[in-house]
Amino acid sequence: MSGAHLTCVLRIIIIFASLPVLATAVEGPNLRLDNSVVPTHYSVQLTVTPDSNTFEASIDIDVKVNRSQPVIWLNALNLDLKRATVAGQTASIVPGNKAFVGLRFNRLLAPGPVSIHIDYSGKISRNSSAGVFQLQDRGNWYVYTQFESTDARRAFPCFDQPDFKTTWDIALKVPQALTAFANTPEVSNTPQASGTKLVRFATTRPLPSYLVAFAVGPFDVVKAGTAGKNKTALRILMPRGHTGEAEFAAGAIPELLTLLEDYFGMPFPYQKLDSIVMPVSNFAMENAGLITYGADLLLSDPKKDSIRRQRICAIVAAHEMAHQWFGDLVTTAWWDDIWLNEAFATWLEGKIVGRWRPAWHMEVQAAEDMLGVMRQDRLASARKIRQPIESENDIANAFDGITYQKGAAVISMFEHWIGEDKFRNGVRQYISDNADKNATAQQFLAALSKGAGRDVAPAFSTFLNQSGTPVVSVSLDCSSAKPQVKLEQSRYLPAGSTAPRDQLWSIPVCVRYWVEGKVQSDCTLLAARSSEMVLTRASSCPAWVLGNDAEASYYRVAYSGSLLEHLVTNSHELTTAEKAGLLSDVHALVDAGGVAPSAALALVPKFANEPRREVVGGAIGVAELATGHFVDANAIPLGRQFIAANFAQRAEQLGWRTQPGDDDERKLLRLTLVPFAVTEGGDRKLADDAVRLAREWLKDPSVVDPDMAGPLLPVAARVGDGSLFDAYLAAAKSAKDSRQRRTILGGLGRFSDPALVRRAFGLLLNGEFDLREAFYPILFGPLDRRETDHLPFEFVREHIAELMKVLPGEVGSDMAAALPQVGAAFCDASSRAAFDEFFRDRVKTIVGGPRTLAQQLERIDLCIQQKAKLGPQIDAFLRANVSGTR
């Protein structure tokens, strides 16, 4: 799945009716069901009306009893169980721990096959996307489902774990005028009494409960033809009135699916593939045969579409379709191996989209993602890729950047080392061996080893089973007949970190170098603390050595002697990804104390005018040292001057509006550079232009490129007044298009006037906006400006009780788990103490909250220490190098 997945812990409502109730207590499971009873088939029928708050249902579960049982335990959450029979005999309903319920009978249940029947009802949520939920678009209501990770238990009493994988029969009783969809094709549609119909669907292949899905509503259907070896039928299902917005998706999905079949060497594994659109939501989910997408991810008016949105659409579609093999056909056995699903799909999305559109340079995107997640992985509190799952918090926390981006980067590194063809052979072996089953990391690594012809599991596991990022120190020795590169590894840690430093990885290190007029490369496996690599293709000393060839491997590089200087001098020989990696490594080493801030900031002028946005983005990352948390407020004007001197002229040339002759790269560069020139460089001209264009955009969104509206409105808000706030608010209330409304909400959280910020916060409590759209931009928007960065914490502290009442459980963890992020701008001891005191006990009852708090506290601690060390050095550089300050 793209994005976070959540489980809101609610009470189980049990209706006992006339069923016998046991007098003696029975101890139920706490986190995980054992295999004493396993499901072999489900048949479920639900009565669903989209504008109703509840549904009625019955379910028949065929199970195999492996050991004699007094009670069969199931998962159920917020369901009303009315009647239950086991083997035709009435069963007593036993309340269990949290999301568990037991069915008990008068005698021990002997081993063998048994049938369970339950009549029940459940809730349709209107404020959360967990379980069965409602969304409204243009006055029409729709019902969708989202069950990953542990929310199928909100729809069915079931064995709600990934390792219980079996076949399902689904039937939906719905209003006659509506359409209904599920994982498989419709096989019958029978009129019923009272204006309803019963729609039955074909039996599924074996699926875990979290991949079951259905939807009901007045959907429009766009046929996208057929694709692949089995001519799989493809459709895009969308809320009524949006058929004209599916043009790009309808063209991209068949072509991407064909490329995926080619990679896996087997046909699409399911009977059909529907891509169904959800208004309001901003996530996607790989349900077998019925993939859900937030509307902005899949749909766009062709006249208003943009290259950035098309890239996102293709990437997300490739990710979710890759899951149909890797995650659906072969499913993780438990949540500690969810990286098998998410990391692999994240890695493969880039490979497939890169083949489909080579001009998009997806290898650079992969490098950017890797460098980004390294900042999360620097923390002592960072998760492992394969983190043990011991609580609901661990399940909720498993869907993060470590699982997705770090996991993908490690996969990419080992493919680079093993070789593309051998790696793909291992993947195909894994899929073939485990089709319709569950599998573990060990099975995946065994298949890769078989494809590679060598055992890669020990080296791969050093990255799976420990947190952190290695840093490889590189030095060049040309004193021997053959030049050698000396390598030494340690854990990358920012200054002040308390994480252990004695870790070791088995790192596939590949270096690239220039010798005798040619670029050459060599690789080795660095498994010890230090080692030497002979440059086999060099007969003389190289002019330069790059420590991470193609920026393809998961490690930082620290250069000794003059190696960094030589790389900068010869940077024209480096790829875009390598330049971005070089700048990111330098920036990271400033935080670690290995590179002086002055040396890093001196690189900014050398890379600020690069043609590619990714390299400019790397220069921006370094330049932000001049205005960041480490800098005293009195030095901020100097930092803004430094940024303006290096970026303002080019930003003003680009401007906010698309110009004749702009290619895609120039449009994307504008997105990166122009907002930065205002927010950190203080460019007044571009700020005034932003306010003027924002007011025009509210009347006519065509005045700027669709991509630019996202940064334009927040930038305008920073210098805007109350009248602009009122205009934003009125436009957000009247917006019919979810994409437009989200864009405006992104602006409402960015005003500089504290009174306007507090007005925006009030919108989180008055029910005017769906919190799935409004919560993040409004609450966390003020964090990016010193004048307002303390206000989110003040608001949460004053209104915590009200927030806890309205914040829903969302996809990944409780939405309230994000609340500790309001401390993201704190960098002093007194703020830390108040922040910790307020949240310390409160997060204990929030699923996913404890780790969020721990990581935020660690970030504050690091900031305090780095500010003390680096702030004076940055200040000295600015005073010495900014014109007019000497």
DRENGU-608686 format. One record per residue (C-alpha): residue in three letters; x, y, z. Coordinates in steps of 0.001 Angstrom, whole numbers, plus 500000, padded with zeros to 6 digits. Layout:
N
aa|u|v|w
Ala|X|Y|Z
...
This chain:
886
aa|u|v|w
Met|500000|500000|500000
Ser|501035|503594|499325
Gly|501142|505359|502422
Ala|500202|504758|506153
His|497867|502129|507410
Leu|495970|502418|510750
Thr|494000|500496|513359
Cys|491767|502394|515767
Val|491286|500389|518961
Leu|487559|500507|519690
Arg|485385|498426|521985
Ile|483686|495330|520623
Ile|479926|495612|520986
Ile|478503|492160|521595
Ile|474776|491540|521513
Phe|474081|488359|523425
Ala|470341|488125|522500
Ser|469109|484691|523625
Leu|472478|482941|523403
Pro|473728|481153|526512
Val|476426|483108|528345
Leu|479285|481376|530157
Ala|479761|482121|533803
Thr|483477|481296|533769
Ala|485992|483657|532150
Val|488049|482414|529224
Glu|491433|483909|528446
Gly|491634|484967|524818
Pro|494523|485970|522545
Asn|496166|489377|522888
Leu|497818|490096|519531
Arg|497881|487013|517336
Leu|495713|483959|516777
Asp|497481|480605|516803
Asn|496926|477857|514237
Ser|494755|475613|516385
Val|491869|476573|514086
Val|492426|477780|510521
Pro|489910|478979|507927
Thr|489526|477052|504660
His|486757|479112|503017
Tyr|484548|482155|503671
Ser|481079|482947|502298
Val|479824|486378|503298
Gln|476721|488351|502387
Leu|476385|492018|503317
Thr|473484|494423|502921
Val|475043|497802|502143
Thr|473353|501156|501539
Pro|475884|503952|500990
Asp|474055|506659|502963
Ser|473391|504380|505945
Asn|475557|504282|509057
Thr|475334|500501|509438
Phe|475295|497300|507425
Glu|473698|493913|508064
Ala|475576|490714|507280
Ser|475981|486995|507689
Ile|479094|484918|507244
Asp|479817|481200|506893
Ile|483353|480125|507662
Asp|484655|476651|506919
Val|487504|475898|509288
Lys|489875|473091|510063
Val|490280|472342|513751
Asn|493839|471144|514300
Arg|493596|470616|518082
Ser|490587|469974|520325
Gln|489078|473290|521339
Pro|486626|474557|523947
Val|486479|477955|522162
Ile|487110|479169|518623
Trp|488665|482620|518717
Leu|488104|485136|515920
Asn|488860|488783|515287
Ala|485935|491216|515478
Leu|485947|494953|516088
Asn|482922|497178|516563
Leu|480603|494433|515309
Asp|477271|493388|516830
Leu|477244|489579|516813
Lys|473603|488472|517043
Arg|473586|484706|516523
Ala|476307|482129|516044
Thr|476367|478395|515365
Val|479277|476003|515181
Ala|478676|472670|513446
Gly|474964|473500|513503
Gln|474878|473977|517278
Thr|474219|477305|518998
Ala|477415|478825|520332
Ser|477907|481165|523248
Ile|479622|484424|522389
Val|482586|485138|524666
Pro|484080|488646|524856
Gly|487820|488593|524241
Asn|490705|491018|524582
Lys|490251|494131|522452
Ala|489517|492959|518908
Phe|488874|489275|519689
Val|485676|487311|520217
Gly|485209|483655|521129
Leu|482574|481092|520129
Arg|482079|478498|522849
Phe|480064|475283|522896
Asn|479014|472699|525444
Arg|481654|470155|524464
Leu|485209|470086|523194
Leu|485388|470510|519473
Ala|487287|467570|518006
Pro|489900|467975|515260
Gly|488533|468054|511735
Pro|486459|470270|509425
Val|483779|472455|511022
Ser|481380|475117|509723
Ile|480693|478405|511538
His|477688|480646|510836
Ile|477316|484156|512300
Asp|474625|486803|511827
Tyr|475872|490257|512704
Ser|475838|493960|511876
Gly|478555|496577|511674
Lys|479263|500261|511277
Ile|479940|502292|508152
Ser|482318|505081|509109
Arg|481853|508616|507839
Asn|485053|510136|509265
Ser|487629|507338|508960
Ser|488888|505215|506083
Ala|489469|502168|508285
Gly|487183|499191|507611
Val|483914|499917|505778
Phe|483567|503641|505138
Gln|481551|506267|503267
Leu|482693|509082|501013
Gln|480593|511731|499307
Asp|481145|513301|495910
Arg|478808|515773|494188
Gly|475985|514891|496534
Asn|476276|511109|496045
Trp|477388|508660|498731
Tyr|479761|505761|498081
Val|480951|502874|500248
Tyr|484520|501539|500072
Thr|486679|499245|502177
Gln|490217|499499|503511
Phe|491369|496477|505504
Glu|495159|496647|505676
Ser|496544|496078|508123
Thr|494009|494860|510716
Asp|490657|496351|509768
Ala|488900|493474|507992
Arg|487665|492641|511507
Arg|485497|495783|511257
Ala|483632|494144|508336
Phe|483676|490433|509162
Pro|484241|488211|512182
Cys|487266|486462|510704
Phe|490820|485246|511159
Asp|492312|488656|510421
Gln|495981|487815|509874
Pro|498030|487627|506684
Asp|498978|483983|507281
Phe|495324|482826|507160
Lys|494961|482807|503394
Thr|491977|481124|501774
Thr|489168|481517|499225
Trp|486211|483902|499587
Asp|482684|484099|498174
Ile|481229|487595|498452
Ala|477628|488684|497887
Leu|476310|492236|498261
Lys|472658|493227|498658
Val|472443|496830|497474
Pro|469897|499355|496146
Gln|468755|498462|492623
Ala|469985|501729|491092
Leu|473571|501314|492358
Thr|476520|499235|491201
Ala|478590|496891|493333
Phe|482121|495601|492870
Ala|484425|493142|494618
Asn|487732|491357|494032
Thr|486311|489063|491345
Pro|483873|489410|488429
Glu|480137|489513|489017
Val|478481|486130|488354
Ser|474828|486918|489117
Asn|472574|489902|489718
Thr|469167|489031|491153
Pro|466334|491522|491921
Gln|465144|491431|495532
Ala|462259|492924|497474
Ser|462072|496618|498371
Gly|464050|497905|495408
Thr|467261|496011|496085
Lys|469343|493435|494225
Leu|471727|490678|495266
Val|475039|490719|493429
Arg|477218|487615|493719
Phe|480855|487466|492740
Ala|483086|484608|491617
Thr|485104|482696|494192
Thr|488476|484305|494776
Arg|491880|482713|494697
Pro|493285|482298|498221
Leu|493471|485712|499882
Pro|494209|486968|503386
Ser|491400|489029|504885
Tyr|493262|492325|504437
Leu|493148|491987|500631
Val|489395|491418|500390
Ala|487521|494474|499116
Phe|484152|495698|497901
Ala|482515|498975|496885
Val|478955|500205|496331
Gly|477663|503403|494741
Pro|476537|505166|491553
Phe|479880|504585|489835
Asp|480695|505440|486245
Val|482754|502820|484435
Val|485480|503500|481875
Lys|486706|500431|480044
Ala|490470|500450|479561
Gly|490529|497467|477199
Thr|492466|494316|477889
Ala|496128|493690|478560
Gly|498600|490891|479053
Lys|498838|487282|478037
Asn|495380|486426|479360
Lys|493806|489580|477927
Thr|492811|490681|481400
Ala|489803|493023|481379
Leu|490688|496463|482745
Arg|488233|499067|484025
Ile|488427|502364|485876
Leu|485540|502900|488291
Met|484894|506435|489448
Pro|482276|508559|491158
Arg|479599|509765|488790
Gly|480564|512632|486536
His|484325|512074|486285
Thr|484642|509849|483213
Gly|486491|512516|481245
Glu|489278|512567|483832
Ala|490476|508986|483324
Glu|492264|509494|480006
Phe|495860|509283|481221
Ala|495231|506406|483622
Ala|493297|504420|481027
Gly|496280|504668|478681
Ala|498997|504032|481239
Ile|497594|501082|483193
Pro|497462|498550|480307
Glu|501005|499350|479223
Leu|502404|499197|482765
Leu|500599|495905|483409
Thr|502151|494381|480290
Leu|505629|495432|481466
Leu|504967|493885|484878
Glu|503924|490590|483302
Asp|507150|490624|481349
Tyr|509217|491215|484501
Phe|507546|488435|486492
Gly|507480|486064|483526
Met|503866|485099|484190
Pro|500400|486460|483415
Phe|498432|488738|485698
Pro|497217|486304|488378
Tyr|493596|487405|488837
Gln|490409|487294|486754
Lys|490054|491033|486179
Leu|491585|494311|487287
Asp|489421|497220|488371
Ser|490965|500495|489479
Ile|488440|502265|491687
Val|488582|505943|492621
Met|487942|507345|496121
Pro|487153|511051|496555
Val|488743|512745|499607
Ser|491226|509912|500250
Asn|494896|510294|499343
Phe|496139|506683|499555
Ala|496024|503589|497369
Met|495575|499913|498243
Glu|496479|496758|496335
Asn|493297|494725|496921
Ala|493452|491741|494563
Gly|491595|492624|491363
Leu|490088|495804|492888
Ile|492785|498415|493541
Thr|491624|501582|495292
Tyr|493128|504999|494515
Gly|492594|508456|495943
Ala|491026|510587|493221
Asp|494049|512869|492804
Leu|496281|509858|492188
Leu|494278|508488|489257
Leu|492109|511226|487773
Ser|492754|514577|486153
Asp|491073|516790|483597
Pro|493256|516335|480470
Lys|493181|520099|479899
Lys|494608|520711|483376
Asp|496920|517735|483726
Ser|500609|518113|484513
Ile|503796|516128|484168
Arg|504202|515852|487923
Arg|500717|514411|488435
Gln|501193|511998|485549
Arg|504431|510762|487080
Ile|502723|510219|490421
Cys|499818|508421|488741
Ala|502102|506054|486848
Ile|504345|505394|489856
Val|501462|504607|492206
Ala|499689|502453|489606
Ala|502873|500475|488932
His|503376|500042|492699
Glu|499861|498732|493359
Met|499877|496452|490314
Ala|503274|495045|491289
His|501626|493990|494543
Gln|499210|491764|492631
Trp|502103|489321|492334
Phe|504309|490424|495209
Gly|501984|490710|498192
Asp|498716|489295|496830
Leu|499673|486118|494962
Val|502543|485630|497420
Thr|501730|487150|500814
Thr|503907|487913|503792
Ala|503444|485429|506631
Trp|503430|488103|509359
Trp|503814|491864|509644
Asp|507545|491700|510432
Asp|508032|490891|506752
Ile|505703|493562|505343
Trp|508836|494996|503744
Leu|508650|492048|501341
Asn|505484|493624|499946
Glu|506159|497317|500262
Ala|509887|497595|499664
Phe|509704|495348|496630
Ala|506763|497219|495084
Thr|508496|500549|495782
Trp|511642|499312|494073
Leu|509819|497757|491118
Glu|507599|500809|490515
Gly|510695|502786|489532
Lys|512094|500040|487322
Ile|508813|499560|485433
Val|507992|503261|485033
Gly|511595|503855|483980
Arg|511203|501326|481190
Trp|507878|502855|480200
Arg|509150|506457|480201
Pro|512985|506499|480070
Ala|513001|510301|479826
Trp|511660|510509|483369
His|514999|509204|484766
Met|513470|507127|487527
Glu|516915|506090|488722
Val|517366|509676|489938
Gln|514039|509528|491772
Ala|515190|506308|493453
Ala|518401|507991|494585
Glu|516453|510956|495976
Asp|514157|508627|497907
Met|517128|506740|499332
Leu|518918|509900|500417
Gly|515730|511191|501994
Val|515067|508137|504147
Met|518654|508145|505394
Arg|517681|511153|507519
Gln|515075|509020|509272
Asp|517512|506118|509558
Arg|520112|508258|511342
Leu|518063|508154|514550
Ala|518842|505788|517412
Ser|515074|505167|517553
Ala|514839|504223|513860
Arg|513143|500931|513051
Lys|514790|497978|511417
Ile|513490|496987|507987
Arg|512518|493650|509511
Gln|511295|494850|512886
Pro|509885|492292|515368
Ile|506120|492759|515836
Glu|505197|492589|519497
Ser|502246|494998|519760
Glu|499626|496910|517816
Asn|502045|499852|517879
Asp|504601|497775|515975
Ile|502069|496920|513261
Ala|501061|500568|512927
Asn|504693|501728|512775
Ala|505655|499138|510162
Phe|504339|501240|507270
Asp|506986|503963|507189
Gly|509901|505190|505134
Ile|512197|502500|506542
Thr|509929|499774|505166
Tyr|509258|501463|501830
Gln|512225|503621|500798
Lys|515065|502038|502772
Gly|513821|498555|501885
Ala|513651|499530|498201
Ala|517161|501002|498318
Val|518594|497830|499827
Ile|516881|495724|497167
Ser|518313|498016|494485
Met|521800|497715|495982
Phe|521742|493934|495909
Glu|520311|493832|492387
His|523203|496087|491328
Trp|525645|493686|493000
Ile|524055|490402|491874
Gly|523190|491523|488351
Glu|519793|492387|486893
Asp|519125|489092|485112
Lys|520173|486875|488019
Phe|518159|488968|490446
Arg|515036|488732|488270
Asn|515467|484970|488031
Gly|515468|484795|491809
Val|512296|486879|491999
Arg|510542|484636|489480
Gln|511625|481574|491449
Tyr|510202|483068|494640
Ile|506836|483845|493015
Ser|506611|480434|491366
Asp|507500|478533|494529
Asn|505044|480402|496749
Ala|502047|481241|494540
Asp|498780|481404|496538
Lys|500789|480908|499755
Asn|502569|482891|502422
Ala|506308|483376|502498
Thr|509044|484827|504700
Ala|512221|486818|504248
Gln|514232|483612|504477
Gln|512357|482125|501515
Phe|512856|485290|499474
Leu|516581|485396|500190
Ala|516897|481684|499407
Ala|515306|482270|496000
Leu|517614|485242|495332
Ser|520611|483139|496297
Lys|519526|480432|493894
Gly|519184|482988|491099
Ala|522517|484587|491941
Gly|524403|481308|492187
Arg|525775|482332|495592
Asp|524420|482823|499089
Val|523375|486466|499409
Ala|521310|485963|502564
Pro|524049|486738|505137
Ala|524964|490055|503525
Phe|521346|491061|502821
Ser|520354|490234|506382
Thr|522849|492700|507830
Phe|520657|495435|506357
Leu|517337|493819|507261
Asn|517991|493063|510899
Gln|519696|496185|512197
Ser|518793|499837|511942
Gly|521053|502610|510778
Thr|523001|503678|507717
Pro|526647|502762|507152
Val|529141|505425|506190
Val|532085|504233|504112
Ser|535279|506275|504432
Val|537241|506272|501182
Ser|540913|507091|500686
Leu|543154|506576|497658
Asp|546617|504987|497777
Cys|548668|505177|494604
Ser|551956|504062|496134
Ser|551731|500501|494780
Ala|551898|499183|491236
Lys|548113|499067|491191
Pro|546185|501931|492812
Gln|544112|500908|495810
Val|541079|502365|497496
Lys|541087|501935|501260
Leu|537637|501465|502749
Glu|536480|501709|506352
Gln|532894|501391|507577
Ser|531065|502692|510626
Arg|527525|503725|511452
Tyr|526567|507186|510284
Leu|525479|509169|513342
Pro|524793|512875|513762
Ala|526747|514633|516461
Gly|525245|513988|519882
Ser|523596|510681|518961
Thr|523379|507975|521613
Ala|523069|505107|519119
Pro|525721|502357|519190
Arg|528624|502911|516843
Asp|530071|499412|516645
Gln|527737|497953|514003
Leu|529001|496083|510967
Trp|527324|495470|507627
Ser|528272|493384|504625
Ile|528199|496222|502108
Pro|528369|495821|498322
Val|530686|498756|497630
Cys|531120|499860|494027
Val|533409|502745|493093
Arg|533748|504628|489836
Tyr|536927|506384|488746
Trp|538594|508241|485892
Val|541842|506844|484562
Glu|543619|507188|481240
Gly|540719|508995|479615
Lys|538069|506436|480589
Val|535538|505922|483342
Gln|535936|502536|485033
Ser|534350|500786|488005
Asp|535158|498060|490529
Cys|533117|496370|493274
Thr|533791|494483|496477
Leu|531886|493216|499488
Leu|533012|495170|502541
Ala|532216|492784|505403
Ala|534974|493778|507831
Arg|535605|497080|509585
Ser|538154|497976|506928
Ser|539447|496592|503684
Glu|541344|497488|500551
Met|540091|497333|496979
Val|542549|497120|494110
Leu|541417|499202|491149
Thr|541820|496420|488640
Arg|541345|498591|485552
Ala|543797|501334|486593
Ser|547476|501331|485700
Ser|548006|504870|487013
Cys|546540|507060|489722
Pro|542923|508037|488929
Ala|542039|511694|488475
Trp|539025|511169|490730
Val|537244|508389|492607
Leu|533524|508281|493358
Gly|532672|506113|496366
Asn|529141|505063|495316
Asp|528882|504168|491644
Ala|525546|505368|490192
Glu|524409|506233|493751
Ala|523012|502703|493714
Ser|523987|501484|497180
Tyr|522698|502219|500654
Tyr|525579|503966|502399
Arg|527023|507409|502936
Val|530506|508242|501652
Ala|533165|510234|503516
Tyr|536126|511273|501353
Ser|539671|511603|502680
Gly|542339|514006|501554
Ser|541622|515849|498317
Leu|539157|513309|496895
Leu|536124|515538|497514
Glu|537830|518538|495908
His|538706|516488|492823
Leu|535125|515235|492518
Val|533713|518749|492702
Thr|536215|519952|490103
Asn|535224|517090|487792
Ser|531528|517018|488664
His|530630|517329|484980
Glu|531685|513683|484715
Leu|529110|512586|487308
Thr|525524|511563|486687
Thr|522622|513528|488111
Ala|522057|510917|490830
Glu|525755|510951|491740
Lys|525836|514745|492075
Ala|522724|514673|494255
Gly|524318|511943|496368
Leu|527570|513867|496714
Leu|525759|516954|498014
Ser|523569|514908|500354
Asp|526588|513113|501819
Val|528378|516402|502432
His|525292|517824|504124
Ala|524958|514725|506306
Leu|528610|514860|507309
Val|528142|518455|508473
Asp|525564|517129|510946
Ala|527996|514403|511994
Gly|530887|516800|512466
Gly|532920|515325|509629
Val|532686|518314|507278
Ala|532823|521960|508338
Pro|529677|523989|507528
Ser|531868|526502|505697
Ala|533143|523768|503358
Ala|529614|522595|502626
Leu|528200|526096|502070
Ala|531104|526879|499745
Leu|529745|524175|497410
Val|526402|525939|496943
Pro|527546|528388|494219
Lys|529142|525522|492300
Phe|525870|523563|491999
Ala|523099|526179|492300
Asn|522848|526654|488540
Glu|522932|523014|487500
Pro|520403|522144|484773
Arg|518760|519267|486662
Arg|516336|520039|489478
Glu|517594|517119|491602
Val|521073|518630|491790
Val|519669|522092|492454
Gly|517588|520458|495182
Gly|520788|519052|496708
Ala|522351|522522|496660
Ile|519200|523910|498285
Gly|519472|521289|501027
Val|522972|522518|501854
Ala|521991|526195|501516
Glu|519219|525721|504093
Leu|521968|525470|506712
Ala|522129|529269|506382
Thr|518561|529796|507675
Gly|517853|526575|509569
His|517378|525744|513237
Phe|521105|525932|513988
Val|521298|529628|513067
Asp|520653|532332|515615
Ala|517726|534601|514744
Asn|520062|537590|514413
Ala|521963|535837|511611
Ile|518870|534899|509570
Pro|519022|538081|507413
Leu|522556|537118|506405
Gly|521405|533624|505557
Arg|518625|535028|503381
Gln|521147|537213|501581
Phe|523369|534199|500954
Ile|520444|532230|499496
Ala|519281|535175|497404
Ala|522766|535692|495998
Asn|522857|532110|494753
Phe|519273|531414|493703
Ala|517207|534608|493278
Gln|518182|535554|489743
Arg|517372|532153|488309
Ala|514177|531886|490323
Glu|512966|535250|489047
Gln|513779|534203|485492
Leu|511617|531127|485951
Gly|508801|532950|487720
Trp|505554|531342|488855
Arg|504007|530893|485423
Thr|504842|528508|482612
Gln|506642|530215|479740
Pro|506670|529416|476013
Gly|509162|526703|475228
Asp|509282|525293|478775
Asp|510049|521590|478747
Asp|509120|519188|481532
Glu|512459|519594|483288
Arg|512120|523379|483424
Lys|508592|523045|484830
Leu|509823|520708|487563
Leu|512772|522990|488338
Arg|510329|525868|488785
Leu|508475|523795|491384
Thr|511704|523283|493330
Leu|513367|526666|493048
Val|510761|529444|493001
Pro|509046|528683|496345
Phe|512455|528286|498004
Ala|513582|531696|496772
Val|510637|533237|498630
Thr|510461|531157|501792
Glu|514203|531070|502544
Gly|515629|533745|500267
Gly|513005|536379|501101
Asp|512440|537310|497448
Arg|509891|540116|497711
Lys|509096|540341|494013
Leu|508193|536658|493770
Ala|506239|536958|497040
Asp|504150|539853|495719
Asp|503590|537944|492469
Ala|502440|534963|494524
Val|499754|536987|496345
Arg|498471|538470|493099
Leu|498409|535122|491305
Ala|496826|533339|494270
Arg|493889|535767|494198
Glu|493587|535238|490440
Trp|493813|531462|490839
Leu|490841|531418|493201
Lys|488778|532816|490327
Asp|490512|530994|487469
Pro|492823|528019|488250
Ser|494278|528133|484736
Val|496443|531173|485553
Val|499292|528907|486672
Asp|500375|525391|485809
Pro|498353|522889|487896
Asp|501465|521746|489718
Met|502385|525282|490768
Ala|499139|525920|492649
Gly|500323|523591|495429
Pro|503334|525749|496402
Leu|501827|529049|495200
Leu|499008|529289|497755
Pro|501157|528532|500837
Val|503827|530996|499703
Ala|501204|533694|499121
Ala|499769|532977|502576
Arg|503128|533687|504233
Val|502892|537345|503168
Gly|499104|537508|502894
Asp|496637|539273|505178
Gly|493219|538571|506631
Ser|491424|539305|503386
Leu|493444|536609|501631
Phe|492668|534183|504462
Asp|488958|534946|504076
Ala|489217|534359|500341
Tyr|490950|531004|500874
Leu|488382|529928|503446
Ala|485412|530834|501259
Ala|486937|529045|498275
Ala|487694|525908|500316
Lys|484113|525750|501576
Ser|482658|526064|498084
Ala|485159|523828|496267
Lys|483517|520814|494630
Asp|486780|519324|493377
Ser|488764|517484|496063
Arg|492122|518352|494475
Gln|491294|522050|494465
Arg|490017|521931|498040
Arg|493186|520218|499275
Thr|495314|522823|497517
Ile|493463|525614|499310
Leu|493666|523875|502668
Gly|497432|523686|502130
Gly|497421|527488|502010
Leu|495174|528003|505024
Gly|497818|526553|507345
Arg|500662|528819|506203
Phe|499765|532377|507224
Ser|502309|534300|509313
Asp|499858|536214|511481
Pro|499313|534119|514643
Ala|495684|535256|514801
Leu|495056|533811|511338
Val|496857|530592|512253
Arg|494585|530181|515255
Arg|491537|530802|513061
Ala|492748|527986|510806
Phe|493227|525678|513790
Gly|489602|526233|514724
Leu|488586|524558|511481
Leu|489895|521283|512885
Leu|487259|521325|515612
Asn|484139|522791|514017
Gly|483430|519994|511536
Glu|483462|522198|508433
Phe|486112|520074|506689
Asp|486871|516376|506537
Leu|489898|515873|508776
Arg|491335|513392|506289
Glu|491946|516440|504099
Ala|492377|519248|506633
Phe|494298|517823|509592
Tyr|497852|517646|508248
Pro|498077|520878|506212
Ile|496369|523037|508830
Leu|497965|521702|512010
Phe|501507|521214|510729
Gly|501728|523991|508119
Pro|502867|526630|510643
Leu|505933|524566|511589
Asp|507960|525846|508642
Arg|508141|529457|509878
Arg|509805|530774|513039
Glu|507003|533238|513738
Thr|504445|530435|513991
Asp|506322|527202|514674
His|505335|527134|518382
Leu|501611|527567|517701
Pro|500730|523952|516775
Phe|501948|522680|520151
Glu|500085|525457|521982
Phe|496886|524555|520145
Val|497225|520831|520843
Arg|497986|521478|524507
Glu|494895|523678|524865
His|492517|521466|522881
Ile|493769|517905|523336
Ala|490464|516596|524706
Glu|488499|518013|521766
Leu|491046|516706|519258
Met|490961|513207|520681
Lys|487192|513161|520213
Val|487277|514131|516532
Leu|490506|512546|515222
Pro|489692|509232|513532
Gly|491589|506015|513272
Glu|493079|506208|509806
Val|495004|504005|507417
Gly|498174|502948|509263
Ser|497665|504090|512866
Asp|495471|506423|514875
Met|495561|509875|513287
Ala|496334|511145|516782
Ala|499682|509309|516544
Ala|500912|512220|514434
Leu|500269|514802|517173
Pro|503826|514666|518635
Gln|505064|516017|515312
Val|503956|519464|516534
Gly|507342|519578|518269
Ala|509264|519356|515002
Ala|510618|522923|515249
Phe|511718|522792|518901
Cys|515452|523187|519467
Asp|515837|524276|523104
Ala|515746|522560|526475
Ser|512729|524356|527964
Ser|510496|523613|524954
Arg|511642|520014|525026
Ala|510752|519637|528688
Ala|507245|521044|528213
Phe|506708|518934|525110
Asp|507839|515719|526796
Glu|505811|516355|529951
Phe|502641|516929|527936
Phe|502889|513902|525626
Arg|504737|511345|527763
Asp|501672|509651|529235
Arg|499131|510624|526581
Val|500789|508701|523735
Lys|500569|505428|525637
Thr|496917|505057|524643
Ile|497434|506102|520989
Val|498231|503315|518538
Gly|501535|504215|516874
Gly|502107|507189|519172
Pro|504996|506065|521409
Arg|507497|505732|518558
Thr|506457|509084|517077
Leu|507148|510760|520400
Ala|510449|508950|520904
Gln|511712|510006|517493
Gln|510597|513602|517940
Leu|512333|513856|521301
Glu|515501|512457|519776
Arg|515359|515003|516945
Ile|515024|517819|519483
Asp|518002|516522|521474
Leu|520134|516335|518332
Cys|519082|519822|517269
Ile|520020|521318|520651
Gln|523497|519827|520517
Gln|524116|520611|516858
Lys|522904|524168|517243
Ala|525455|524744|519977
Lys|528254|523310|517843
Leu|527356|524340|514302
Gly|525504|527613|514837
Pro|528605|529725|515576
Gln|530456|528202|512603
Ile|527598|528992|510202
Asp|527336|532496|511633
Ala|531075|533056|511098
Phe|530845|531845|507496
Leu|527949|534168|506719
Arg|529642|537188|508266
Ala|532795|536480|506307
Asn|531205|535713|502964
Val|527965|537682|502601
Ser|528599|540973|500861
Gly|528466|544069|503073
Thr|528845|542239|506385
Arg|532587|542283|506904
